[in-house]
Amino acid sequence: RLKLTMAPDVWLEKVENIPFLQFVPVDNKVASLSVNLPEPLHDDPADRIIIATALMHGAKLITSDRRINKYPHVQSMW
């Protein structure tokens, strides 16, 4: 969870201007994959969307979330 030191709209504007960062929308393919991920995985919908997005884009997750880091079907690190 992020603890912002500024208003969320100001933070988003600043983050959107970082040249190497890209926002990726949750599309139907990601949504579908998130509910069809291989087990074992918990039922947290946010984690499932994050994992599905990473898989769809071939990305490695950087997270301190122990449950995501233990999930064997996505590359993650912290």
C-alpha positions as CSV (number, residue, x, y, z in Angstrom):
1,R,0.0,0.0,0.0
2,L,1.2,3.4,-0.8
3,K,1.2,6.2,1.7
4,L,1.1,9.4,-0.3
5,T,2.6,12.6,0.9
6,M,0.5,14.6,-1.6
7,A,-3.0,14.5,-3.1
8,P,-3.6,11.4,-5.3
9,D,-4.3,13.5,-8.4
10,V,-1.0,15.4,-8.0
11,W,0.9,12.1,-7.4
12,L,-0.7,10.5,-10.5
13,E,0.3,13.5,-12.6
14,K,3.9,13.2,-11.4
15,V,4.1,9.5,-12.0
16,E,2.5,9.7,-15.4
17,N,5.4,12.0,-16.5
18,I,8.1,9.4,-15.6
19,P,9.5,8.4,-19.0
20,F,10.2,4.7,-18.3
21,L,6.9,4.1,-16.5
22,Q,3.8,3.0,-18.4
23,F,0.2,2.5,-17.1
24,V,-1.4,-0.6,-18.4
25,P,-5.2,-0.8,-18.4
26,V,-7.0,-3.9,-17.2
27,D,-8.7,-5.3,-20.3
28,N,-11.0,-8.2,-20.8
29,K,-8.1,-10.7,-21.3
30,V,-6.5,-9.7,-18.1
31,A,-9.8,-9.9,-16.2
32,S,-10.5,-13.3,-17.7
33,L,-7.1,-14.6,-16.8
34,S,-7.3,-13.3,-13.3
35,V,-10.2,-15.6,-12.5
36,N,-8.6,-18.6,-14.3
37,L,-5.1,-18.6,-12.9
38,P,-3.6,-22.0,-12.0
39,E,-3.8,-23.0,-8.4
40,P,-2.6,-22.7,-5.7
41,L,-3.6,-19.0,-5.3
42,H,-5.7,-17.1,-2.8
43,D,-8.9,-15.3,-3.8
44,D,-7.7,-11.7,-3.4
45,P,-9.0,-10.0,-6.6
46,A,-6.4,-7.2,-6.6
47,D,-3.6,-9.7,-6.4
48,R,-5.1,-11.9,-9.1
49,I,-5.4,-8.8,-11.4
50,I,-1.8,-7.8,-10.7
51,I,-0.5,-11.4,-11.4
52,A,-2.6,-11.7,-14.6
53,T,-1.3,-8.3,-15.8
54,A,2.3,-9.4,-15.3
55,L,1.7,-12.7,-17.1
56,M,0.0,-11.0,-20.0
57,H,2.9,-8.6,-20.5
58,G,5.7,-10.9,-19.6
59,A,6.7,-8.7,-16.7
60,K,8.5,-9.6,-13.4
61,L,6.7,-8.4,-10.3
62,I,8.6,-6.4,-7.7
63,T,6.7,-6.8,-4.5
64,S,7.1,-7.5,-0.8
65,D,3.8,-9.5,-0.8
66,R,4.7,-12.9,0.5
67,R,1.7,-14.6,-1.1
68,I,2.5,-13.3,-4.5
69,N,6.2,-14.2,-4.1
70,K,5.3,-17.8,-3.2
71,Y,3.0,-18.1,-6.3
72,P,5.0,-20.4,-8.7
73,H,3.4,-19.3,-11.9
74,V,4.7,-15.7,-12.0
75,Q,8.2,-14.3,-11.7
76,S,8.5,-12.0,-8.7
77,M,11.2,-10.6,-6.4
78,W,11.7,-8.2,-3.6
